[in-house]
Amino acid sequence: MNDRDGPVLGRQVSSSKRYTPDLLEPIERAAQRRAAGLEAFRFRGEDVWRCYEMSWLNARGRPVVSPLCIRIPCTSPATVESKSLKLYLNAFMQECVASAEDVLQTIAADLGRTCRAPVAVTPLGLAGSGLRPDAPAGCSLDDLDVAVDAYERDASLLAAGGERVRERLYTHLFASVCPVTGQPDWGSLIVDYLGPRLDRDRLLRYLVSYRCHEAFHETIVEQVFTDLATRCACEGLTVQGCFLRRGGIDINPFRSTEADTAPPLRLPRQ
């Protein structure tokens, strides 16, 4: 589009209904990590984006509706700005494409150039397993009767000690704030660790302390991962964020000491 002047995030822009690859805008990971005081590449993992509002026209002009799954490795120099991705995907609406495979290959190539790393793009399907919601395995923290008075990230709340355990804990009470719009980002956080037993009350209070904290989804998960790894002596650690949809897209950052790819998981709220 020729009327764009600067990043689309936080700005009203007109919409295109034809393929427009230059709508995509990168977000440099190193800059976000430096701003949060994080060291890069202490973890493995990826960002899983599920894009439910995706359609184009087939060779005969009939609409095709096909939600997509996008996987961006956390080692990529950049990720993609979510509003720019939404505008880019919407621009396929009136584009005639010979096959779904052509669409997937085009999107993967465009995102690969934006993120400067290989990006996997696959169909979710309208009735496939990728769309069935599941409850997370493990133990919920949500019934803990804790008093909370910290709503800005406070890593000093974390504590661990005693016996060495392997367990998975999760909460659906998580929220943070978009650093651009100032609007809340809702989600669930899953922590799978091996090491001294985490104090569950203090873990929940720590996770709730993000409620007024401003950061992007990926930085949030990397911050939680880093705080747990450095303060709780975790020998093995995985942190997964399952955030709710905005603009038809849910974003699911996955950071781990043990795996490069996230397990298939979509929570009922998503």
C-alpha positions in Angstrom: 0.0 0.0 0.0 1.3 3.4 -0.8 -0.4 5.4 2.0 1.6 3.8 4.8 4.1 5.9 6.7 5.6 4.1 9.6 4.6 1.1 11.7 0.9 0.1 11.6 0.7 -0.8 15.3 -1.4 1.8 17.1 -2.4 3.6 13.9 -5.5 3.5 11.8 -4.7 2.2 8.3 -6.8 1.4 5.2 -7.1 -2.2 4.2 -6.1 -4.0 1.1 -7.9 -7.0 -0.4 -5.2 -8.0 -2.8 -1.9 -9.7 -2.0 0.4 -7.0 -0.5 3.6 -8.5 1.0 5.2 -5.2 2.1 2.5 -4.9 4.8 4.5 -7.2 7.0 6.6 -5.5 9.6 9.4 -7.1 11.7 10.0 -6.6 15.4 13.6 -7.1 16.3 14.0 -9.7 19.1 17.3 -8.3 20.3 15.9 -4.9 21.0 13.0 -6.3 23.0 15.3 -8.6 25.0 17.7 -5.7 25.8 14.9 -3.5 26.9 13.7 -6.3 29.3 17.2 -7.0 30.6 17.2 -10.5 29.1 20.1 -12.5 27.7 19.3 -14.0 24.3 19.5 -17.7 23.5 19.4 -19.1 27.0 16.4 -21.1 25.8 15.0 -23.0 22.9 11.6 -22.9 21.5 9.2 -21.2 19.1 6.2 -18.9 18.7 3.0 -20.6 17.5 0.5 -18.3 15.8 -2.9 -19.6 15.0 -4.7 -17.4 12.4 -8.4 -18.1 12.2 -9.4 -15.4 9.8 -7.9 -16.5 6.5 -9.5 -16.7 3.1 -8.8 -16.3 -0.6 -10.4 -17.1 -3.9 -9.7 -20.3 -5.9 -9.1 -20.3 -9.6 -12.9 -20.2 -10.3 -13.4 -17.3 -7.9 -15.0 -19.3 -5.1 -13.9 -18.3 -1.6 -11.7 -20.7 0.3 -11.6 -20.5 4.1 -8.6 -22.1 5.8 -7.2 -21.2 9.2 -3.4 -21.3 9.4 -0.8 -22.3 11.9 2.5 -20.3 11.8 5.6 -21.4 13.7 8.5 -18.9 14.1 11.7 -20.2 15.8 12.7 -18.1 18.9 16.2 -18.0 17.4 15.0 -15.8 14.5 16.5 -12.3 14.5 12.9 -10.8 14.2 9.3 -11.8 14.7 6.4 -10.2 12.9 4.2 -7.4 14.3 0.7 -8.9 14.8 -1.4 -6.1 13.3 0.7 -6.1 10.2 0.3 -9.9 9.9 -3.5 -9.5 10.2 -3.5 -6.8 7.5 -1.3 -9.0 5.3 -3.5 -12.1 5.7 -6.7 -10.1 5.1 -5.1 -8.8 1.8 -5.6 -12.3 0.3 -9.4 -11.9 0.5 -9.9 -11.1 -3.2 -6.7 -12.8 -4.5 -7.2 -15.7 -6.9 -4.8 -18.5 -6.1 -4.4 -21.8 -8.0 -4.0 -23.9 -4.9 -3.8 -23.9 -1.1 -0.2 -25.0 -1.4 0.6 -21.9 -3.3 -0.8 -19.8 -0.5 1.1 -21.6 2.2 4.4 -21.4 0.3 3.9 -17.7 -0.4 3.1 -16.9 3.2 6.1 -19.0 4.5 8.4 -17.2 2.1 7.2 -13.7 3.0 7.4 -14.4 6.7 10.8 -16.0 6.3 12.1 -12.7 4.7 10.4 -10.7 7.5 11.8 -12.8 10.4 15.1 -13.6 8.5 14.7 -17.3 9.4 12.7 -20.3 8.1 9.0 -20.1 9.1 6.6 -23.1 8.9 3.0 -22.4 7.7 0.5 -25.2 7.8 -3.3 -25.4 7.5 -5.3 -25.9 10.7 -8.4 -27.1 8.8 -12.0 -26.4 9.8 -12.6 -29.7 11.7 -9.0 -30.9 12.5 -7.3 -31.6 15.7 -5.7 -28.2 15.6 -9.1 -26.6 16.4 -10.2 -28.8 19.3 -9.7 -27.2 22.7 -7.9 -29.2 25.4 -7.3 -28.6 29.1 -3.7 -28.4 30.1 -2.1 -31.3 31.9 -0.7 -30.7 35.4 -1.9 -28.9 38.5 -3.8 -25.6 38.5 -2.8 -22.8 40.8 -6.1 -21.0 40.4 -7.8 -22.3 43.6 -5.0 -21.1 45.9 -6.3 -18.6 48.4 -3.5 -16.1 48.3 -3.4 -12.5 49.2 -2.1 -10.4 46.3 -0.8 -6.8 46.4 1.8 -6.7 43.6 0.6 -5.9 40.0 3.9 -5.0 38.4 6.4 -7.8 37.7 8.2 -8.7 41.0 10.6 -11.6 40.6 11.5 -11.4 44.3 8.2 -13.2 45.0 9.6 -16.4 43.6 10.9 -19.1 46.0 11.8 -22.7 45.8 13.5 -25.3 48.1 13.3 -28.7 49.5 12.9 -31.9 47.6 13.7 -32.2 43.9 10.5 -32.6 41.8 9.2 -32.8 38.3 5.8 -31.1 37.9 3.7 -29.0 35.6 1.8 -26.0 37.1 -0.6 -23.6 35.3 -2.8 -20.7 35.8 -5.7 -19.1 33.8 -5.5 -16.0 35.9 -2.7 -14.4 33.8 -2.9 -11.0 32.3 -0.5 -8.4 31.1 -0.7 -5.1 29.1 0.1 -4.4 25.5 2.9 -1.8 25.5 1.4 0.0 22.5 -2.3 0.1 23.0 -2.4 -0.1 26.8 -5.1 -2.8 26.6 -5.0 -6.0 28.6 -3.7 -9.2 27.1 -5.4 -12.2 28.6 -3.9 -15.7 28.7 -2.8 -18.8 30.5 0.7 -19.6 31.6 2.1 -23.2 31.9 5.3 -23.9 33.8 6.9 -27.4 33.5 10.1 -27.8 35.6 12.6 -30.1 37.2 14.3 -28.9 40.3 13.7 -27.7 43.9 9.9 -27.6 44.6 8.4 -24.2 43.7 6.4 -22.4 46.4 3.1 -22.5 44.6 1.6 -19.5 46.6 4.5 -17.4 45.7 4.5 -18.6 42.1 0.9 -17.5 41.6 1.6 -14.1 43.2 4.5 -13.7 40.9 2.5 -14.5 37.8 -0.3 -12.2 38.9 2.3 -9.4 39.3 2.3 -9.1 35.5 -1.2 -7.8 35.5 -0.2 -4.2 35.0 3.2 -5.0 33.3 3.7 -3.8 29.8 5.4 -6.2 27.3 4.8 -8.2 24.2 3.7 -11.9 24.6 7.1 -13.3 23.6 9.0 -11.0 26.0 6.6 -12.0 28.8 7.3 -15.7 28.4 11.0 -15.1 28.1 11.0 -13.0 31.3 9.1 -15.7 33.2 11.5 -18.3 32.0 14.6 -16.3 32.9 13.2 -15.4 36.4 12.4 -19.0 37.2 15.8 -20.3 35.8 17.9 -17.8 37.7 16.0 -17.6 41.0 14.7 -21.1 41.5 17.7 -23.2 40.2 15.5 -25.2 37.8 17.5 -28.0 36.1 14.9 -28.4 33.3 12.3 -25.7 32.4 9.6 -25.1 29.9 7.3 -22.0 30.0 4.4 -21.8 27.5 2.0 -18.8 27.1 -1.4 -19.4 25.6 -2.8 -16.0 24.9 -6.3 -15.2 23.7 -7.1 -14.0 20.2 -6.8 -10.5 19.0 -7.8 -9.8 15.4 -8.5 -13.5 14.8 -4.9 -14.5 15.9 -3.8 -16.2 19.1 -0.1 -16.2 19.9 1.6 -19.0 21.9 5.2 -18.5 22.8 7.1 -21.6 24.0 10.5 -21.4 25.7 12.3 -24.5 27.0 15.6 -26.0 27.9 14.5 -29.3 26.5 12.5 -28.9 23.2 12.5 -26.8 20.1 8.8 -27.2 19.2 5.7 -26.7 21.2 3.3 -29.6 21.8 -0.1 -29.3 20.2 -2.3 -27.4 22.6 -5.3 -25.1 22.3 -7.1 -24.1 25.5 -10.9 -23.8 25.7 -10.7 -20.0 26.1 -8.8 -19.7 22.8 
